[in-house]
Amino acid sequence: MLTDEMKAILDDARKQGWVLEPEAKRLLSLAGIDVPRFVWVHDKDQALQAAERAGFPIAVKVVSPDILHKSDAGGVAVGVSDAAELSDVVARFRSLPGFAGVIVEPMVAGIELIVGGKVDYQFGPIVLLGIGGTGVEIYQDIAVRMAPLSENDARSMPAGLKGGKLLEGYRGSRPVNMDRLAQLLIRFSTLLSAMADRVESIDLNPVMCTETDCIVADARILLAAADAHS
């Protein structure tokens, strides 16, 4: 069930056809999905204040309705370690097309996963889980289920990955909190189902999972070309 606030976020995004990252994260947070404690700011001074509150190192990403793929445009800086570096990053981002501010957020560690959703014209909303980073592209190690997911679906998807052992603790690493991962998958699938007539696809990449939590570090929501509500 979409709240009025969620609907407003989607409605405001129609002009560019996709949801800006800070708004996408706000929407996910409204659905009970964990995101970093981000701040959307519009100038260097605000960025420095946000960084002081978050504590270095931080991640900084450009916000622009003209830039869908931030990394390709040079609009992502991770591990920013001090105020001087942050000032340089913000100055560089200001020259990018359509600059509308930056996101400042703490660095998030963990095993990288990708959680995706798309609305198939034949099968309806579908949820994808894979090992994140380059692995999902190279190895095609993914699990797919139709939404909304049951508890059994959410538990079986990680187990079906070839890289699933990474989640269980590998060579001394701590295992991922599978309860929190299952919770994220279920809540995401419920949200995807509720937005099925409004969106084309959703990519949460990476989702950083640890022994305590799973946090969505980046999110992209593409709206349907023929939005039934437009």
NUTI-715486 format. One record per atom (N, C-alpha, C, O, CB): x, y, z. Coordinates in steps of 0.001 Angstrom, whole numbers, padded with zeros to 6 digits, always signed. Atoms other than C-alpha are relative to their C-alpha. Glycine has a CB too. Example, Ala and Ser with C-alpha at 12.3 -4.5 7.8 and 13.67 -1.06 7.14 Angstrom:
// residues 2
+000890-001190+000000/+012300-004500+007800/+000900+001200+000000/+001936+001181+000665/-000992+000027+001246/-000820-001190-000060/+013670-001060+007140/-000770+001090+000730/-000261+002198+000899/+000414+000462-001415/
// end
This chain:
// residues 230
+000849-001190+000000/+000000+000000+000000/+000887+001244+000000/+001695+001420+000911/-000962+000004+001230/-000792-001213+000078/+001543+003303-001065/-000637+001100+000855/-001846+001324+000796/+000140+000459-001464/+000485-001144-000770/+001239+006217+001340/-000062+001224-000908/+000472+001218-002017/+000912+000271+001232/+000067-001245+000775/+000458+009724+000139/+001392+000569-000231/+001666+001126-001294/-000881+001037+000717/-001367-000510+000147/+004103+010668+000752/+000757-000774-001085/+001495-000181-001872/+000756-000091+001345/-000636+000804+001051/+005314+007787-001424/-000518+000392-001382/+000253+000522-002332/-000247-001499+000247/+000592-000393+001284/+002897+008757-004187/+000523+001355-000448/+000768+001570-001635/-001532+000037+000100/-000503-001332+000336/+004095+012358-004023/+001423-000075-000541/+001770+000649-001475/-000049+000918+001228/-001373+000178+000489/+007720+011233-004472/-000018-000483-001442/+000731+000026-002276/+000778-001000+000890/+000086+000537+001362/+006769+009238-007579/-000571+001033-000963/-000109+001155-002097/-000861-001269-000022/+000599-001025+000862/+004604+012031-008955/+001012+001094-000352/+001073+001546-001496/-001228+000622+000686/-000984-001063+000224/+007388+014606-008546/+001103-000439-000953/+001744+000394-001594/+000612+000439+001324/-001089+000521+000836/+009800+012334-010430/-000400-000181-001462/+000448-000504-002294/+000480-001321+000551/+000448+000267+001367/+007686+012088-013585/+000735+000851-001032/+000977+000404-002153/-001490+000243-000110/-000596-000916+000972/+009373+015086-015205/+001316-000515-000561/+001643-000235-001714/+000217+001350+000634/-001227+000556+000540/+012697+013250-015493/-000106-001500-000280/+000804-002084-000869/+001134+000262+000952/+000203+001412+000306/+011291+009715-015663/+000659-000971+000961/+000579-002185+000772/+000492-000272-001351/-000626+000850-001023/+013221+008414-012659/+000118+000800+001289/+000007+002026+001281/+001408-000515-000466/+000015-000632-001320/+013548+009153-008952/+001428+000327+000424/+002292-000549+000445/-000684-000919+001051/-001315-000390-000495/+016535+011138-007697/+000374-000837+001225/-000489-001223+002014/+000025+001506+000346/-000437+000913-001064/+018650+009111-005262/-000491+000376+001395/-000987-000500+002103/+001489-000061+000016/+000477-000291-001357/+017794+011041-002077/-001490-000264+000175/-001925-000691+001245/+000296+001436+000350/+001431+000278-000069/+014090+010752-002878/-000278-001497-000068/-001201-001991+000579/-000734+000720-001127/+000148+001457+000053/+014466+007075-003785/+000291-000607+001364/-000404-001522+001806/+000936-000608-001068/-000335+000520-001328/+016119+006457-000429/-001068+000382+001023/-001364-000390+001936/+001374+000524+000451/+001080-000397-000909/+013404+008407+001350/-001197-000927-000179/-001825-001331+000800/-000415+001473-000248/+001104+000901+000273/+010789+006243-000349/+000268-001379+000608/-000618-001974+001221/-000234-000115-001511/-000352+001303-000573/+012636+003058+000659/-000110+000029+001516/-000604-000919+002125/+001420-000407-000416/+000071-000125-001453/+012914+004296+004233/-001452-000016+000478/-001763-000606+001513/+000696+001289+000460/+001423+000015-000347/+009159+004910+004306/-000581-001408-000058/-001562-001716+000618/-000779+000919-000935/+000448+001392+000117/+008755+001255+003308/+000679-000912+001013/+000502-002130+000974/+000262-000517-001403/-000653+000807-001037/+010865+000125+006268/+001282-000644-000423/+001732-001598+000211/-000911-001044+000461/-001255+000542+000520/+014015-000560+004251/+001132+000912+000445/+001054+002129+000273/-000035-000134-001560/-001077-000790-000588/+017278+000561+005856/+000885+000649-001059/+001309-000003-002013/+000844-000871+000907/-000920-000765+000846/+019354+003264+004130/+000964+000734+000920/+000682+000871+002110/-000772+001007-000942/-000916-000755-000853/+022380+005235+005380/-000642+001308+000479/-001647+001754-000075/+001308+000297-000756/+000481-001283-000527/+021839+008423+007404/+000516+001106-000922/+001482+001795-000593/+000476+000231+001493/-000472-000944+001009/+022194+010634+004348/-000587+001388+000229/-001618+001556+000881/-000356-000496-001403/+000495-001373+000019/+021814+014391+003993/+000157+000517-001428/+001206+000345-002047/+000771+000915+001035/-000038-000624+001321/+020959+016165+000731/+000249+001484+000208/-000590+002189+000769/-001331-000252-000807/-000386-001402-000205/+022758+019524+000688/+000314+000638-001349/+000451-000052-002360/+001228+000110+000959/-000073-000710+001275/+023257+022195-001936/+001242+000873-000177/+001432+001471-001235/-001205+000848-000152/-001227-000765+000177/+026572+023909-001263/+001089-000558+000911/+000849-001465+001707/-000240+001501+000291/-001166+000513-000721/+030031+023401+000235/-000171+000127+001506/+000145-000812+002237/+001258+000735-000440/+000131-000201-001436/+029242+024859+003654/-000962-001015+000620/-000686-001575+001680/-000476+001421+000290/+000949+000999-000499/+026213+022617+004108/+000622-001393-000013/+000394-002187+000900/-001287+000012-000842/-000661+001303+000092/+028280+019625+002968/+000989-000190+001140/+001067-001270+001725/+000717-000145-001347/-000971+000082-001096/+031000+020409+005522/-000708-000209+001340/-000232-000972+002180/+000864+001277+000050/+000755+000184-001239/+028418+020682+008299/-000525-001432+000109/-000472-002045+001175/-001167+001001+000071/+000514+001373+000007/+026873+017359+007285/+001120-000999+000267/+000922-001984+000978/-000680-000315-001342/-001136+000903-000193/+030299+015712+007177/+000471+000005+001450/+000849-001038+001983/+001153+000391-000925/-000392-000087-001404/+031143+016962+010666/-000934-000820+000885/-000504-001460+001845/+000012+001459+000459/+000967+000786-000779/+027951+015390+011985/+000170-001496-000252/+000066-002300+000674/-001435+000428-000341/-000119+001418+000346/+028504+012100+010121/+001332-000575+000437/+001414-001732+000849/-000176-000196-001495/-001346+000472-000294/+032240+011878+010759/+000665-000565-001241/+000080-001386-001947/-000032-001050+001098/-000757+000537+001132/+034879+011213+008122/+000478-001413+000321/+000652-001746+001493/+001205+000915-000341/+000201-000235+001437/+035373+009187+005980/-001478-000082-000385/-002287-000694+000313/+000807-001015-000821/+001378-000032+000464/+032190+009765+004012/-000071-000319-001484/+000941-000334-002185/-000631+001364+000281/+000278+000133+001430/+030636+009063+000641/-000754+001243-000447/-001625+001741+000267/-000821-001305-000312/+000649-001190+000551/+029572+011998-001548/-000424-000316-001424/+000368-000823-002218/+000951+001250+000044/+000524+000287+001343/+027365+011698-004638/-000786+001189-000519/-001508+001855+000224/-000890-001263+000012/+000702-001118+000602/+026032+014256-007048/-001489-000314-000117/-001878-001464-000320/+000592+000331-001378/+001435+000108+000266/+022292+014856-007303/-000292+000891-001207/-000056+002099-001172/-000871+000420+001266/+000314-000753+001215/+021173+015891-010786/-001069-000726-000802/-000948-001928-001037/+001265+000212-000858/+001015+000630+000857/+018044+015241-012869/+000539-000334-001385/-000114-001038-002155/-001211+000911-000133/-000609+000278+001303/+020385+015134-015876/+000964-001185+000038/+001483-001596-000999/+000731+001229-000497/-000993+001070-000142/+022581+012330-014507/-000647-001208+000664/-000862-001226+001876/+001228+000483+000823/+000559+001242-000539/+021069+008877-014111/+001105-000909+000522/+000974-001501+001593/-000822-000730-001072/-001115+000873-000379/+024386+006985-013975/+001122+000862+000573/+001963+001372-000167/+000508-000837-001226/-000913-000928-000656/+026426+008934-011428/+001460-000399-000163/+002316+000456-000390/-000335+000099+001464/-001391+000448+000105/+029566+006795-011582/+000565+000301-001377/+001705+000750-001496/+000107-001498+000293/-000463-000251+001365/+029805+007104-015368/+000313+001476-000218/+001189+001817-001014/-001048-000464-001010/-000190-001445+000156/+029595+010898-015038/+001069+000554+000940/+001319+001759+000948/-001311+000722+000243/-000981-000479-000966/+032275+011069-012347/-000630+000678+001189/-000023+001557+001802/+000948+000940-000658/+000743-000656-001063/+029671+012000-009755/-000052-000758+001303/-000970-000552+002097/-001361+000251-000448/-000046+000763-001244/+030638+009596-006964/+001407+000087+000581/+002391-000130-000126/-000414-001485-000235/-001286-000010-000702/+033422+010011-004391/-000180-000747+001320/-001002-000358+002150/+000513+001473+000244/+000102+000790-001231/+033899+007413-001649/+001300+000131+000791/+002365+000387+000230/-000302-001499-000319/-001174-000096-000854/+036260+007461+001293/+000555+001409+000114/+001748+001589+000357/+001062-000905-000510/-000444-001393-000136/+036403+011266+001371/+000429+000205+001462/-000358-000007+002385/-001149+001023-000418/-000608+000128-001321/+038696+011759+004346/+000093+001283+000815/+000303+001218+002026/+001343-000550-000150/-000119-001230-000779/+038757+015447+005307/-000714+001151-000708/-001226+000999-001817/+001484+000350+000232/+000745-001151+000512/+037276+018892+004752/+000570+000516-001317/-000185+000927-002198/+000000+001117+001028/-000610-000499+001234/+039769+019890+002060/-000401-000869-001189/-000743-000356-002255/+001535+000042+000134/+000398+000893+001082/+039013+016825-000024/-001476+000173-000322/-001861+000162-001492/+000296-001458+000368/+001426-000188+000215/+035286+017345+000457/-000267+001280-000792/-001105+001292-001694/-000740+000039+001340/+000172-001271+000721/+035552+020958-000723/+000334-000176-001476/-000365+000348-002344/+000888+001105+000620/-000398+000251+001391/+037356+019792-003873/-001069-000811-000735/-001389-000533-001891/+001353-000741-000049/+001018+000862+000612/+034722+017113-004532/-001244+000821-000343/-001767+000723-001453/-000372-001173+000949/+001200-000804+000247/+031810+019543-004177/+000241+000979-001143/-000637+001176-001984/-000416+000759+001275/-000325-000936+001084/+033547+022070-006442/-000026-000711-001353/-000518-000163-002340/+001386+000644+000237/-000002+000771+001250/+034050+019382-009083/-001419-000388-000417/-001774-000305-001593/+000862-001262+000153/+001364+000417+000309/+030468+018156-008841/-000858+001166-000482/-001785+000971-001268/-000639-000639+001220/+000799-001166+000392/+029114+021693-009250/+000080+000259-001506/-000803+000902-002074/+000466+001241+000768/-000155-000218+001442/+030402+021673-012840/-000747-001033-000834/-000794-000929-002059/+001467-000020-000371/+000714+001042+000736/+028356+018597-013747/-001378+000507-000440/-001943+001395+000198/-000146-001273+000867/+001282-000484+000536/+025156+019028-015810/-001144-000125+001010/-001278-001148+001681/-000356-000770-001265/+001210+000055-000821/+021989+019887-013878/+000233-000087+001492/-000645-000541+002226/-000806-001147-000408/-000347+000137-001416/+023744+020093-010500/-001135+000486+000906/-001591+001624+000797/+001284+000780+000306/+001068-000341-000939/+021088+020023-007748/+000391-000343+001429/-000467-000563+002283/-001289-000725-000374/-000485+000297-001336/+023274+019341-004732/+000755-001308+000052/+001028-001933-000973/-001143-000036+000969/-000711+001250-000217/+025072+016381-003242/-000618-000742+001178/-001224-000143+002067/+001502+000257+000244/+000307+000825-001169/+024313+013515-000911/+001289-000176+000793/+002335-000491+000226/-000609-001394-000416/-001098+000296-000909/+026622+013246+002092/-000484-001093+000946/-001528-000958+001583/+000470+001283+000789/+000422+001095-000867/+026492+009964+003990/+001217-000778+000491/+002269-000743-000146/-000977-000937-000741/-001111+000799-000501/+028687+007684+006112/+000325-001143-000948/-000541-001608-001689/-000321-000544+001385/-000383+001189+000749/+030637+004903+004438/-000678-001220+000613/-000809-001327+001832/+001540-000175-000015/+000678+001215-000458/+028854+001556+004649/+000822-001208-000428/+001147-001357-001606/-001455-000087-000568/-000803+001187+000290/+030811-001694+004879/-000895-001233-000063/-002071-001178+000294/+001104-000187+001065/+000729+001258+000032/+029765-005307+004323/+000182-000736-001310/+000929-000296-002184/-001460+000243+000244/+000013+000770+001249/+029254-007926+001634/-000978+000664-000952/-002114+000964-000585/-000388-001500+000250/+000831-000694+000979/+027899-006339-001536/-000981-000959-000665/-000595-001991-001215/+000874+000676-001058/+001045+000715+000723/+024598-007647-002859/-000711+000987-000913/-000638+002199-000710/-001005-000685+000980/+000900-000809+000811/+022307-006372-005576/-001398-000576+000145/-001602-001784+000027/+000449+000033-001501/+001416+000378-000028/+018544-006457-005149/-000686+000815-001081/-000616+002044-001083/-000657+000248+001425/+000649-000689+001104/+016556-005629-008238/-001451-000415-000146/-001874-001469+000328/+000741-000261-001287/+001391+000319+000289/+012977-005512-009336/-000376+000565-001350/+000062+001654-001720/-000932+000544+001095/+000538-000531+001253/+011263-005144-012666/-001420-000506-000166/-001828-001489+000453/+000885-000409-001219/+001380+000394+000259/+007723-005355-013939/-000037-000609-001398/+000051+000100-002402/-000993+001223+000129/+000039+000732+001264/+007517-008002-016648/-001404+000076-000585/-002390-000088+000134/+000432-001479+000201/+001320-000182+000622/+004701-007494-019156/-000838-001268+000088/-002065-001202+000029/+000154+000417-001465/+000736+001264-000052/+003781-011187-018876/-000190-000514+001425/-001270-000984+001783/+000718-001045-000823/+000034+000614-001335/+004614-012223-015305/-000250+000994+001124/-000512+000592+002258/+001291-000714+000260/+000204-000993-001050/+004237-008949-013432/+001297+000299+000737/+002379+000109+000183/-001060-000477+000984/-001204-000388-000737/+006643-007791-010700/+000878-001197+000366/+000396-002219+000854/-000388+000746+001258/-000983+001053-000237/+009806-009885-010346/+001145+000571+000824/+001594+001691+000581/+000524-000592-001339/-001106-000409-000869/+012533-009684-007668/+001240-000818-000326/+001163-002028-000538/-000379-000164+001492/-001286+000631+000293/+016204-010456-008323/+000949+000236+001164/+000987+001328+001731/+000604+000549-001322/-001064-000123-001000/+018981-011119-005804/+001280-000551-000590/+001276-001627-001187/-000366-000745+001320/-001281+000484+000487/+022648-011423-006719/+001138+000526+000837/+000973+001467+001614/+000201+000388-001444/-001203-000535-000609/+026153-010980-005436/+000339+001295-000723/+000326+001339-001953/+001185-001023-000066/-000177-001319+000585/+026971-007315-005995/+001359+000219-000621/+002122-000725-000828/-000232+001031+001025/-001247-000336+000670/+029876-005502-007582/+000010-000533-001415/-001038-000652-002051/+001189-000546+000774/-000113+000535+001363/+031193-006893-010856/-000478-001433-000078/-000743-001936-001170/+001437+000086-000489/+000355+001416+000024/+030244-010415-009816/-001318-000278-000689/-001443-001262-001418/-000053-000529+001390/+001319+000260+000585/+026616-010093-010867/+000058+000046-001524/-000699-000660-002191/-001027+001019+000519/-000115-000098+001449/+027681-009123-014402/+000852-001125-000579/+000553-001650-001651/+000588+001345-000385/-000919+000997+000539/+030514-011612-014804/-000557-001415+000146/-000531-002200-000802/+001351+000103+000696/+000401+001374-000276/+029056-014718-013192/-001493-000251-000183/-001932-001401-000183/+000393-000363+001393/+001452+000167+000122/+025328-014069-013653/-000551-000869+001126/-001411-001724+000913/-000355-000617-001361/+000385+000780-001172/+024906-015479-010163/-001180+000691+000663/-001006+001517+001559/+001192-000160+000999/+001191-000676-000492/+021333-014458-009457/-001088-001019+000336/-001097-002139-000174/-000513+001014-001037/+001209+000756-000306/+018134-015816-007954/-001185+000910-000288/-001147+002102+000018/-000010-000507+001491/+001157-000792+000423/+014746-014670-009248/-001283-000628+000543/-001446-001848+000510/-000059+000107-001548/+001308+000454-000460/+011252-014915-007749/-001053+001032-000407/-000740+002202-000625/-000006-000224+001547/+001110-000908+000254/+007855-013421-008509/-000422+000666+001306/-000425+000041+002366/-001193-000753-000643/+000438-000766-001171/+006641-010714-006129/-001521-000058+000124/-002223-000225-000873/+000477+001473-000096/-000741-000186-001247/+005353-010449-003525/+000590-001320+000510/+000051-002394+000241/-000912+000610+001067/-000694+001184-000494/+007743-012862-001788/-000637-000520+001281/-001112+000246+002119/+001474+000310+000238/+000349+000628-001274/+006761-015315+000892/+001265-000090+000850/+002368+000149+000357/-000637-001419-000216/-001161+000206-000873/+009028-015949+003871/+000901-001090-000580/+002125-000959-000549/-000451-000379+001438/-000785+001084+000582/+010129-019182+002188/+000770+000473-001228/+001928+000102-001420/-000907-001171-000370/-000693-000570+001166/+010947-017316-001042/+001234+000785+000431/+002325+000614-000113/-000951+000913-000803/-001080-000881-000443/+013060-014785+000823/+001153-000786+000606/+002308-000372+000500/-000525+001008+001012/-001054+000833-000593/+014972-017517+002647/+000715-000836-001056/+001910-001107-000935/-000590-000917+001075/-000594+000899+000991/+015550-019660-000432/+000852+000733-001035/+001739+000130-001639/-001088-000774-000703/-000749-000726+001026/+016897-016917-002704/+001501+000058+000297/+002292-000261-000591/-000545+001407-000133/-001443-000004-000269/+020276-016463-000928/+000605-001400-000093/+001736-001564-000549/+000275+000586+001380/-000511+001363+000028/+020634-020231-000615/+000222-000487-001427/+001020-001394-001662/-000955-000933+000725/-000121+000435+001385/+020262-020542-004389/+001161+000621-000753/+001402+000266-001908/-001250+000302-000718/-001122-000655+000666/+023275-018344-005180/+001254-000859+000071/+001537-001475+001099/+000266+001369+000624/-001286+000713-000019/+026562-019953-006186/+000934+000626+001021/+001713-000069+001672/+000656+000012-001398/-000829-000700-000980/+028241-017314-004051/-000628+000057+001370/-000206+000851+002211/+000285+001389-000469/+000708-000040-001269/+025904-018040-001169/+000885-000250+001204/+000588+000218+002304/-001094-000993-000013/-000908+000278-001119/+028787-019305+000955/+000624+001276+000549/+000998+001333+001721/+001099-000965-000436/-000519-001275-000482/+030043-015726+001141/-000895+000572+001095/-000424+001245+002013/+000126+000997-001156/+000954-000533-000967/+026894-014900+003089/+000016-000790+001307/-000397-000285+002351/-001402-000004-000593/+000016+000867-001174/+027367-017788+005505/+001249+000152+000863/+001353-000445+001934/-000145-001438-000428/-001283-000126-000696/+030844-016704+006584/+001022-000846-000729/+000922-002073-000747/-000115-000431+001498/-000957+000712+000850/+033805-017612+004405/+001413+000371+000420/+001777+001547+000459/-000230+000329-001504/-001400-000190-000404/+037411-018077+005544/+000135+001019+001134/+000947+001943+001081/+000836+000449-001200/-000120-000818-001197/+036852-016445+008881/-000853+001254+000026/-000925+001927+001055/+001392+000384+000171/+000855-001183-000003/+034488-013675+007789/-001284-000291+000769/-001679-001448+000913/-000321+000448-001445/+001213+000167-000773/+031347-013089+009819/-001182-000239-000931/-001259+000387-001988/-000248+001225+000888/+001159+000243+000859/+028080-014459+008392/-000953+001192-000034/-001048+001962+000922/-000746-001236+000470/+001013-001046+000159/+025426-012091+007094/-001216-000327+000863/-001544-001495+001072/-000413+000149-001492/+001232+000177-000764/+022322-011567+009211/-001118-000367-000975/-001693+000507-001625/-000358+001296+000813/+000953+000478+000996/+019948-013694+007142/-001430+000423+000324/-002266+000533-000573/+000078-001510-000107/+001334-000502-000357/+016905-012535+009095/-000223+001393-000580/-001293+001680-001116/-000178+000029+001534/+000135-001357+000526/+017567-008910+008096/-000027+000003-001521/-000717+000823-002128/+001139+000880+000502/+000030+000092+001461/+018258-009912+004491/-001377-000462-000470/-001921+000091-001426/+001095-000968-000510/+001333+000480+000370/+014983-011855+004310/-001035+001108+000200/-001937+001279-000621/-000381-001249+000831/+000930-001107-000259/+013154-008893+005860/+000081+001045-001105/-000944+001530-001583/+000298+000652+001363/-000168-000974+001075/+014633-006524+003270/-000656-000489-001285/-001360+000270-001951/+001486+000280-000241/+000554+000548+001235/+013650-008825+000400/-001530+000028+000019/-002162+000367-000981/+000500-001433-000214/+001460+000024-000105/+010077-009177+001653/-000571+001415-000107/-001536+001647-000836/-000435-000653+001329/+000497-001382+000045/+009603-005447+002223/+000192+000603-001391/-000676+001324-001883/+000718+000866+001055/-000241-000493+001352/+011162-004644-001148/-001028-000564-000966/-001560+000165-001803/+001415-000360-000461/+000956+000624+000920/+008896-007120-002927/-001401+000546+000201/-002160+000680-000760/-000007-001512+000183/+001311-000598-000283/+005833-005657-001199/-000084+001386-000621/-001103+001750-001209/-000253+000077+001525/-000035-001338+000590/+006868-002153-002275/-000067-000077-001517/-000813+000678-002140/+001266+000748+000434/+000010+000169+001449/+007558-003297-005843/-001400-000348-000487/-001860+000201-001488/+000998-001087-000424/+001358+000389+000388/+004129-004922-006036/-000949+001184+000069/-001804+001358-000800/-000509-001130+000896/+000872-001166-000158/+002464-001750-004760/+000250+001048-001077/-000653+001816-001411/+000199+000620+001374/-000352-000996+001002/+004284+000337-007389/+000004-000566-001411/+000490+000086-002336/+001347+000585+000312/-000143+000713+001274/+003898-002142-010254/-000555+000766-001197/-000048+000619-002309/-000684-001332+000089/+000573-000752+001115/+001737+000189-012357/+000668+001359-000190/+000273+002137-001059/-001488+000189+000216/-000667-001298+000065/+004093+003129-011790/+001463-000091-000413/+002021+000884-000916/-000096+000681+001326/-001446+000107+000228/+007629+001779-012226/+000318-001041-001060/-000451-001968-001313/+000722-000349+001301/-000536+000979+000952/+009636-000053-014841/+000981-000931+000689/+000933-002146+000500/+000683+000706-001183/-000998+000810-000696/+012513-001216-012649/+000525+000749+001209/+000440+001974+001297/+001157-000375-000942/-000658-000553-001179/+014246-000691-009324/+001299-000771+000198/+001307-002001+000158/-000922-000087+001277/-001290+000629-000284/+017928-001372-008631/+000526+000527+001322/+000716+001731+001489/+001019+000266-001143/-000674-000320-001247/+019362-001428-005128/+001393-000607-000106/+001557-001818+000039/-000791-000543+001263/-001335+000525+000270/+023095-001718-005758/+001049+001057+000328/+001128+002087-000341/+000125-000449-001475/+000000+001238-000762/+024962-002159-003620/-000915+000056+001228/-001250+001122+001744/+001405-000328+000430/+000557+000187-001334/+023104-003490-000622/+001122-000604+000832/+001633-001675+000504/-001302-000921-000011/-001139+000429-000807/+025750-003844+002086/-000512-000765+001221/-001215-000214+002068/+000869+001220+000434/+000503+000861-001071/+025102-006747+004449/+001126-000421+000941/+002225-000770+000511/-000683-001240-000589/-000937+000413-001043/+026860-007537+007717/-000716-000956+000946/-001838-001390+000684/+000566+001233+000775/+000611+000899-000986/+026201-009708+010747/-001136+000673+000757/-001895+000004+001458/+001050-000492+000986/+001042-000710-000733/+023898-007004+012102/-001087+000587-000883/-002215+000760-000422/+000611+001085+000801/+000982-000738+000790/+022132-005363+009162/+000258-000135-001489/+001311-000613-001912/+000007+001463+000390/-000132-000143+001446/+021536-004923+005431/-000485+001404-000358/-001640+001752-000114/-000816-001115-000777/+000275-001412+000261/+021671-001307+004231/+000147+000293-001483/+001123-000122-002107/+000940+000903+000822/-000011-000348+001416/+020863+000048+000766/+000882+001233-000196/+000508+002337+000198/-001448+000258-000528/-000944-001099+000178/+023872+002186-000224/-000335+000855-001212/+000009+002036-001240/+001406-000539-000131/+000384-000777+001174/+022487+003249-003617/-001284-000594-000571/-001520-001799-000484/+001141+000012-001072/+001297+000438+000514/+019086+003081-005285/-000356+000765-001256/-000126+001971-001350/-001094+000182+001057/+000453-000625+001246/+017710+003759-008757/-001405-000522-000309/-001619-001731-000391/+000993-000302-001190/+001380+000363+000325/+013984+003781-009560/-000361+000637-001329/-000404+001862-001441/-000991+000450+001123/+000427-000485+001310/+012934+004075-013218/-001514-000112-000095/-002080-001161+000213/+000688-000796-001149/+001447-000004+000099/+009320+005032-013833/-000450-000624-001323/+000277-000607-002317/-000541+001430+000130/+000565+000569+001215/+007101+003292-016355/-000250+001103-001012/-000670+002205-000657/-001303-000764+000304/+000183-000998+001057/+006928+005088-019684/-001461+000425-000111/-001756+001597-000342/+000489-000552-001345/+001432-000287+000064/+003131+004854-019695/-000591-000174+001379/-001364-001099+001631/-000719-000916-001028/+000497+000032-001380/+002421+005560-016036/-001515+000144-000009/-002063+001111-000537/+000653+001126+000859/+001464-000013-000027/-001225+004727-015418/-000566+001197+000770/-001747+001526+000662/-000513-001287+000616/+000463-001127-000826/-001373+007695-013039/+000364+001325-000608/+000081+002367-000016/+000576-000088+001394/-000399-001263+000622/+000016+010282-015447/-001133+000598-000807/-000972+001664-001401/+001216-000204-000890/
// end
